[in-house]
Amino acid sequence: MLIEFSVTNFRSIRERQTLSLTASPDAKHLPQNVSTGPREGLRLLRSAVIYGPNAAGKSNLLRAVETVRHLIQNSATGGQEGLRLPVTPFLLSPVSAAQPSEFEILFVDDDGVRYHYGCAVSAERVHKEWLVASPRGRSQRWFERVFVPASATYDWWFGPHFKAERAERKVWQEFTRPNALFLSTAIQLNNEQLKPAFLWLTQKLIVLRPGTGQDLNPFLSLQLLRKDGGKERIMQFMRAAGAGIDRLEILEEDPSPSLSTGLPGIGPYGVAERLNIPPGVSPPAPKRLRVLAWHKHPDSSEEVAIDMADESDGTRKLFEFTGGWLRALESGATLFVDELDRSLHPHMTRFLVGLFQGRTNQKNAQLIFTTHDATLLDAGLLRRDQIWFVEKDAARSSHFYSLLDYSPRKEEALERGYLKGRYGAIPFVGRLEA
């Protein structure tokens, strides 16, 4: 489970900002929204929501999570020497623009081991990287590397609890490129000790963001739809959400300009890349995927197929969400979702949030999402420590803060208070001159 995530000098975020999932001492208010987790004495929130005006920086927090997850998973295998890393610092300050972006993440895995991983990265190189583990309740710094500009080399340090012979460490160091993370490289070279942390960071963090080439929403659902039993699992989810679809069908077709894409963003794509074809194996030819939604005719037993691209925006959005939602709930992952309310009715967003806070969440999954839907500011749905805001300061840098900073009364009308500007993080709308 995620404990907290911190980011510094990344896109609109200049100063260090931290999102914490640690529950407040309030044990009475909505206890079902808190999980004791796999580690004794640790109380973590099952969900958190982030509010703020457009362009305040909500999405950049999720971009930061996705960036560090991507670097951990791919930096050792997805590039070569000299390739620039996908990191953008805060550009509105010359000082910040010349500094690396920093990421830190605290989490506890399914075995109750707590980890603290961090890295400082620029587009050119990794400047610093470290990992601290607490397998028995005591912190153990396993490794650390720091770039020394004067010598253009790295200083390395390995703790006494890092399990490796000196020769192994030397090989791992030599094979770690300046633009690759050691955590990523060591895993590729069969380090077993780091594998639990690596697997959690790459498999238990799911980020769903709309409108970019890295948008994973439809592909998670498509992968599930292609698996045995996947169609029924998706349909159970969509029936519960009231989508009005009787069954789904997926078609693989040769790419052609005359074919429908099935869903926005789903065209010809490298099947090898999406399905993890082993190295050395020739990938199949790229295919175009279409999803058909079958509906029963109201006056007969006949069925009518409607291309998913022709369904409503809300139905398509729900289908895109399904894969990530089910994967998170079934594996106990931490799911980040940007613009949860996009094209969805408020009752639907409440349904989706509620799945993480009810009996359906048996694996301690977590949901962190951004939204403009103020109806979710309901004391019957969310605890006060689950509500976060973001706004920009005078330097146009994003600042995140918790509702707890305002010490609201237990009976306070949170939705009304937010819309009236009591907690900040609302847009200031001017006038359009005639």
C-alpha positions as CSV (number, residue, x, y, z in Angstrom):
1,M,0.0,0.0,0.0
2,L,1.1,3.5,-0.7
3,I,2.1,5.5,2.4
4,E,3.1,8.8,0.7
5,F,4.5,10.2,-2.5
6,S,6.6,13.3,-2.8
7,V,7.8,15.3,-5.8
8,T,10.0,18.3,-6.2
9,N,10.8,20.4,-9.3
10,F,8.6,18.7,-11.8
11,R,6.5,20.6,-14.4
12,S,4.3,23.0,-12.4
13,I,5.6,21.7,-9.0
14,R,8.6,23.7,-7.8
15,E,8.9,23.1,-4.1
16,R,8.6,19.7,-2.5
17,Q,4.9,18.5,-2.4
18,T,3.7,15.4,-0.5
19,L,0.5,13.5,-0.8
20,S,0.1,11.4,2.3
21,L,-2.3,8.4,2.7
22,T,-1.7,8.0,6.4
23,A,-5.0,8.2,8.2
24,S,-5.5,10.8,11.0
25,P,-6.1,9.6,14.6
26,D,-9.9,10.0,14.1
27,A,-11.0,6.4,14.5
28,K,-14.8,7.1,14.6
29,H,-15.4,8.8,11.3
30,L,-15.9,6.3,8.4
31,P,-13.6,3.5,9.7
32,Q,-14.3,1.4,6.6
33,N,-12.3,4.0,4.6
34,V,-9.2,3.0,6.5
35,S,-7.1,-0.1,6.2
36,T,-4.7,-1.5,8.8
37,G,-2.7,-2.8,5.9
38,P,-0.2,-5.7,5.9
39,R,1.9,-4.1,8.7
40,E,0.8,-3.8,12.3
41,G,0.2,-0.4,13.6
42,L,-0.1,1.2,10.1
43,R,-3.4,2.9,9.3
44,L,-3.7,3.9,5.6
45,L,-6.5,5.5,3.7
46,R,-8.2,3.5,1.0
47,S,-8.8,6.5,-1.2
48,A,-8.0,10.2,-1.6
49,V,-9.4,12.9,-3.8
50,I,-7.7,16.0,-5.2
51,Y,-9.6,19.2,-6.1
52,G,-8.4,22.4,-7.7
53,P,-9.0,24.7,-10.6
54,N,-8.0,23.9,-14.2
55,A,-4.2,24.1,-14.8
56,A,-3.5,24.1,-11.0
57,G,-1.3,21.0,-11.2
58,K,-3.6,18.1,-10.3
59,S,-2.6,16.1,-13.4
60,N,1.1,16.8,-12.8
61,L,1.1,14.9,-9.6
62,L,-0.2,11.8,-11.5
63,R,2.3,12.5,-14.3
64,A,5.0,12.4,-11.6
65,V,3.9,9.0,-10.4
66,E,3.7,7.7,-13.9
67,T,7.1,9.1,-14.7
68,V,8.9,7.4,-11.8
69,R,7.1,4.1,-12.5
70,H,8.1,4.3,-16.2
71,L,11.7,5.0,-15.3
72,I,11.9,2.1,-12.9
73,Q,10.3,-0.3,-15.4
74,N,12.0,0.8,-18.6
75,S,15.1,2.9,-18.1
76,A,17.5,-0.1,-18.2
77,T,15.9,-1.7,-21.2
78,G,14.0,0.9,-23.1
79,G,16.9,3.2,-24.2
80,Q,20.6,3.5,-24.9
81,E,23.5,5.7,-23.8
82,G,22.7,9.4,-24.3
83,L,19.0,9.0,-24.7
84,R,17.1,11.8,-22.9
85,L,14.8,10.9,-20.1
86,P,11.2,12.0,-20.0
87,V,11.6,14.6,-17.2
88,T,10.6,18.3,-17.3
89,P,11.6,20.5,-14.4
90,F,9.8,23.7,-13.3
91,L,10.7,26.0,-16.2
92,L,9.5,29.4,-14.8
93,S,12.6,29.7,-12.6
94,P,16.1,29.7,-14.2
95,V,17.4,28.0,-11.0
96,S,14.8,25.3,-11.0
97,A,15.1,24.7,-14.7
98,A,18.8,23.8,-14.3
99,Q,18.1,21.4,-11.4
100,P,16.9,17.7,-11.5
101,S,13.4,16.6,-10.6
102,E,13.1,14.6,-7.5
103,F,10.7,11.8,-6.6
104,E,10.2,9.9,-3.4
105,I,7.8,7.1,-2.6
106,L,7.0,5.3,0.7
107,F,5.1,2.0,0.5
108,V,4.6,-1.3,2.2
109,D,4.4,-4.5,0.2
110,D,2.1,-7.5,0.8
111,D,4.6,-9.1,3.2
112,G,4.6,-6.0,5.4
113,V,8.0,-4.7,4.4
114,R,8.2,-1.0,4.3
115,Y,10.3,0.7,1.5
116,H,11.5,4.2,0.9
117,Y,12.7,4.8,-2.6
118,G,13.9,8.0,-4.2
119,C,15.7,9.4,-7.2
120,A,16.7,12.8,-8.6
121,V,16.6,12.8,-12.4
122,S,17.2,15.3,-15.2
123,A,16.7,14.7,-18.9
124,E,20.4,13.9,-19.2
125,R,21.1,11.6,-16.3
126,V,20.2,10.2,-12.9
127,H,21.8,12.4,-10.3
128,K,20.9,10.5,-7.1
129,E,19.1,7.3,-6.2
130,W,18.6,5.3,-3.0
131,L,16.5,2.6,-1.4
132,V,15.8,2.1,2.3
133,A,14.0,-1.0,3.5
134,S,12.5,-2.0,6.9
135,P,12.0,-5.7,6.7
136,R,11.9,-6.1,10.5
137,G,10.8,-2.7,11.6
138,R,14.3,-1.2,11.5
139,S,15.5,0.9,8.6
140,Q,18.3,-0.5,6.4
141,R,19.8,1.6,3.7
142,W,20.5,-0.9,1.0
143,F,22.1,1.2,-1.7
144,E,22.8,4.8,-2.7
145,R,24.4,6.4,-5.8
146,V,25.3,10.1,-6.2
147,F,26.6,11.9,-9.3
148,V,29.7,14.0,-8.7
149,P,29.9,16.7,-11.3
150,A,33.6,17.5,-10.7
151,S,34.7,14.0,-11.7
152,A,31.7,13.2,-13.9
153,T,31.5,9.9,-12.0
154,Y,29.2,8.3,-9.3
155,D,29.9,7.7,-5.7
156,W,28.3,4.3,-4.7
157,W,27.5,3.0,-1.3
158,F,26.0,-0.4,-0.3
159,G,24.8,-1.1,3.2
160,P,25.7,-4.2,5.2
161,H,22.2,-5.7,4.5
162,F,22.5,-5.5,0.8
163,K,22.9,-9.1,-0.3
164,A,25.6,-9.3,-3.1
165,E,29.2,-10.3,-3.5
166,R,31.7,-7.6,-4.3
167,A,32.1,-8.9,-7.9
168,E,28.3,-8.8,-8.4
169,R,28.0,-5.2,-7.2
170,K,30.8,-4.2,-9.5
171,V,29.1,-5.7,-12.5
172,W,25.7,-4.0,-11.6
173,Q,27.5,-0.7,-11.2
174,E,29.3,-0.9,-14.5
175,F,26.2,-1.9,-16.4
176,T,24.1,1.0,-14.9
177,R,24.1,3.7,-17.5
178,P,24.0,7.4,-16.4
179,N,20.5,7.6,-17.9
180,A,19.2,4.4,-16.2
181,L,18.1,3.6,-12.7
182,F,20.2,1.1,-10.7
183,L,16.9,-0.5,-9.4
184,S,15.9,-1.1,-13.0
185,T,19.4,-2.4,-14.1
186,A,19.9,-4.7,-11.1
187,I,16.6,-6.4,-11.8
188,Q,17.6,-7.0,-15.4
189,L,20.8,-8.6,-14.0
190,N,18.8,-11.0,-11.8
191,N,19.0,-9.3,-8.4
192,E,16.5,-11.1,-6.2
193,Q,16.6,-8.9,-3.1
194,L,15.3,-5.9,-5.0
195,K,12.6,-7.8,-6.8
196,P,9.8,-7.3,-4.2
197,A,10.3,-3.5,-4.3
198,F,10.6,-3.5,-8.1
199,L,7.4,-5.6,-8.6
200,W,5.4,-3.4,-6.3
201,L,6.5,-0.2,-8.0
202,T,5.9,-1.5,-11.5
203,Q,2.8,-3.7,-11.0
204,K,1.0,-2.2,-8.0
205,L,1.0,1.4,-9.3
206,I,-1.6,2.0,-12.0
207,V,-2.0,5.4,-13.5
208,L,-4.9,6.3,-15.8
209,R,-4.7,9.6,-17.5
210,P,-6.8,10.8,-20.5
211,G,-5.7,12.4,-23.7
212,T,-2.1,11.4,-24.1
213,G,-0.2,8.8,-26.0
214,Q,0.6,7.1,-22.8
215,D,-3.1,6.8,-21.9
216,L,-3.4,3.2,-20.6
217,N,-7.1,3.2,-20.0
218,P,-8.4,1.2,-23.0
219,F,-5.5,-1.2,-23.1
220,L,-6.0,-2.5,-19.6
221,S,-9.6,-3.2,-20.4
222,L,-8.7,-4.7,-23.8
223,Q,-6.1,-7.0,-22.2
224,L,-8.7,-8.2,-19.7
225,L,-11.3,-8.7,-22.5
226,R,-8.9,-11.0,-24.4
227,K,-8.3,-13.3,-21.3
228,D,-10.4,-16.3,-20.4
229,G,-13.2,-15.2,-18.2
230,G,-12.3,-11.6,-18.8
231,K,-15.5,-10.7,-20.7
232,E,-17.7,-11.9,-17.9
233,R,-15.7,-10.0,-15.3
234,I,-16.0,-6.8,-17.3
235,M,-19.7,-7.4,-17.8
236,Q,-20.3,-7.9,-14.1
237,F,-18.7,-4.6,-13.5
238,M,-20.6,-2.8,-16.2
239,R,-24.0,-4.3,-15.2
240,A,-23.5,-3.2,-11.7
241,A,-22.8,0.3,-13.0
242,G,-25.9,0.2,-15.1
243,A,-24.2,0.5,-18.5
244,G,-27.2,-1.2,-20.3
245,I,-25.0,-3.5,-22.4
246,D,-25.8,-7.2,-22.6
247,R,-22.4,-8.5,-23.8
248,L,-19.1,-7.4,-25.3
249,E,-17.1,-8.7,-28.3
250,I,-13.6,-7.9,-29.4
251,L,-12.4,-8.1,-33.0
252,E,-8.9,-8.1,-34.4
253,E,-8.7,-6.7,-37.9
254,D,-6.0,-5.8,-40.3
255,P,-5.4,-2.1,-40.2
256,S,-7.1,-0.2,-43.0
257,P,-8.2,3.4,-43.3
258,S,-11.8,2.3,-43.9
259,L,-12.0,0.4,-40.5
260,S,-13.4,1.9,-37.4
261,T,-10.9,2.3,-34.6
262,G,-13.3,0.9,-32.0
263,L,-12.3,3.4,-29.3
264,P,-10.6,6.8,-29.5
265,G,-6.8,6.2,-29.5
266,I,-7.1,2.5,-30.5
267,G,-5.7,2.1,-33.9
268,P,-2.9,-0.1,-35.3
269,Y,-0.4,-0.7,-32.5
270,G,2.5,-3.0,-31.9
271,V,1.1,-6.1,-30.4
272,A,4.6,-7.1,-29.4
273,E,5.0,-4.0,-27.2
274,R,1.6,-4.4,-25.5
275,L,1.8,-8.2,-25.0
276,N,5.4,-8.4,-23.9
277,I,6.7,-10.7,-26.7
278,P,10.0,-12.2,-25.5
279,P,13.2,-10.9,-27.1
280,G,14.2,-12.8,-30.3
281,V,10.7,-13.8,-31.1
282,S,9.2,-12.4,-34.2
283,P,6.1,-10.3,-33.3
284,P,2.8,-10.8,-35.1
285,A,1.7,-8.2,-37.6
286,P,0.0,-5.1,-36.0
287,K,-3.7,-5.4,-35.6
288,R,-6.6,-2.9,-35.2
289,L,-8.9,-3.8,-32.3
290,R,-12.6,-3.1,-32.3
291,V,-15.0,-3.6,-29.4
292,L,-18.7,-4.3,-30.1
293,A,-21.4,-3.7,-27.5
294,W,-24.3,-6.0,-28.0
295,H,-27.8,-4.8,-27.0
296,K,-31.0,-6.9,-27.0
297,H,-33.8,-5.5,-29.1
298,P,-36.6,-4.3,-26.8
299,D,-39.3,-6.0,-28.9
300,S,-37.7,-9.3,-29.7
301,S,-34.9,-11.6,-28.7
302,E,-32.6,-10.3,-31.4
303,E,-29.4,-8.5,-30.6
304,V,-27.9,-5.4,-32.1
305,A,-24.2,-4.7,-32.2
306,I,-23.0,-1.2,-31.7
307,D,-19.4,-0.2,-32.2
308,M,-18.0,1.0,-28.9
309,A,-16.9,4.2,-30.8
310,D,-20.6,4.9,-31.3
311,E,-21.5,4.5,-27.6
312,S,-21.9,7.5,-25.4
313,D,-18.9,9.2,-23.9
314,G,-19.9,7.9,-20.5
315,T,-20.1,4.3,-21.6
316,R,-16.8,4.4,-23.3
317,K,-15.2,6.0,-20.3
318,L,-16.7,3.3,-18.1
319,F,-15.3,0.6,-20.3
320,E,-11.9,2.2,-20.3
321,F,-11.9,2.4,-16.5
322,T,-13.0,-1.2,-16.0
323,G,-9.6,-2.9,-16.6
324,G,-7.8,-0.7,-14.2
325,W,-10.5,-0.8,-11.6
326,L,-10.7,-4.6,-11.6
327,R,-6.9,-5.1,-11.7
328,A,-6.5,-2.8,-8.7
329,L,-9.3,-4.4,-6.6
330,E,-8.1,-7.9,-7.4
331,S,-4.4,-7.4,-6.9
332,G,-4.5,-4.7,-4.1
333,A,-2.9,-2.1,-6.3
334,T,-2.8,1.7,-5.9
335,L,-4.8,3.2,-8.7
336,F,-4.3,6.9,-9.8
337,V,-7.1,8.3,-12.0
338,D,-7.1,11.7,-13.6
339,E,-10.5,13.4,-14.2
340,L,-12.6,10.7,-12.7
341,D,-15.8,12.6,-13.4
342,R,-15.1,13.2,-17.1
343,S,-18.3,12.1,-19.0
344,L,-19.7,10.3,-15.9
345,H,-22.8,11.1,-13.9
346,P,-22.1,12.0,-10.2
347,H,-23.9,8.8,-9.1
348,M,-21.5,6.8,-11.3
349,T,-18.4,8.5,-9.8
350,R,-19.8,7.8,-6.3
351,F,-20.3,4.1,-7.3
352,L,-16.7,3.8,-8.5
353,V,-15.3,5.4,-5.4
354,G,-17.5,3.3,-3.2
355,L,-16.0,0.1,-4.6
356,F,-12.7,0.9,-2.8
357,Q,-14.4,1.6,0.5
358,G,-16.7,-1.4,0.8
359,R,-16.6,-5.1,1.1
360,T,-15.5,-5.4,-2.6
361,N,-12.1,-4.2,-1.5
362,Q,-10.6,-7.3,0.1
363,K,-7.0,-6.7,-1.0
364,N,-6.5,-3.2,0.5
365,A,-6.5,-1.5,-2.9
366,Q,-6.2,2.3,-2.9
367,L,-7.7,5.0,-5.2
368,I,-6.3,8.4,-5.7
369,F,-8.2,10.6,-8.2
370,T,-8.6,14.1,-9.4
371,T,-12.1,15.6,-10.0
372,H,-14.2,18.7,-10.2
373,D,-17.3,16.9,-8.9
374,A,-18.0,18.7,-5.7
375,T,-20.9,16.4,-4.8
376,L,-18.3,13.9,-3.6
377,L,-17.4,16.3,-0.8
378,D,-19.8,14.4,1.4
379,A,-19.0,13.5,5.0
380,G,-21.0,10.2,4.4
381,L,-18.6,9.2,1.7
382,L,-15.1,10.6,2.5
383,R,-13.2,11.3,5.7
384,R,-11.7,14.8,6.0
385,D,-8.2,13.4,5.8
386,Q,-9.1,11.9,2.3
387,I,-9.7,15.4,0.8
388,W,-6.8,17.3,-0.8
389,F,-6.6,20.6,-2.7
390,V,-4.1,22.2,-5.1
391,E,-3.7,25.7,-6.2
392,K,-0.9,27.9,-7.6
393,D,1.0,30.4,-5.5
394,A,2.3,33.8,-6.6
395,A,5.3,32.1,-8.4
396,R,2.8,30.0,-10.4
397,S,4.0,26.9,-8.6
398,S,1.5,24.2,-7.5
399,H,0.9,23.8,-3.8
400,F,-1.0,20.7,-2.4
401,Y,-2.7,20.8,1.0
402,S,-5.1,18.7,3.0
403,L,-8.6,19.7,4.2
404,L,-7.3,19.0,7.7
405,D,-5.3,22.2,7.5
406,Y,-8.6,24.1,7.9
407,S,-9.8,22.0,10.9
408,P,-13.4,21.9,9.6
409,R,-16.2,21.1,12.0
410,K,-17.6,17.5,11.8
411,E,-21.0,18.8,10.8
412,E,-19.6,21.3,8.3
413,A,-21.1,21.3,4.8
414,L,-18.0,20.6,2.8
415,E,-19.4,21.0,-0.7
416,R,-20.9,24.4,0.1
417,G,-17.7,25.5,1.9
418,Y,-15.5,24.5,-1.1
419,L,-17.7,26.2,-3.7
420,K,-17.7,29.4,-1.7
421,G,-13.9,29.4,-1.6
422,R,-13.5,28.6,2.1
423,Y,-10.7,26.1,1.4
424,G,-9.2,27.9,-1.7
425,A,-8.4,25.9,-4.8
426,I,-11.2,27.4,-6.9
427,P,-10.8,29.4,-10.2
428,F,-11.0,33.1,-10.2
429,V,-13.2,34.0,-13.1
430,G,-13.0,37.5,-14.6
431,R,-15.2,39.4,-17.0
432,L,-15.0,39.4,-20.7
433,E,-15.1,43.0,-21.9
434,A,-17.6,43.8,-24.6
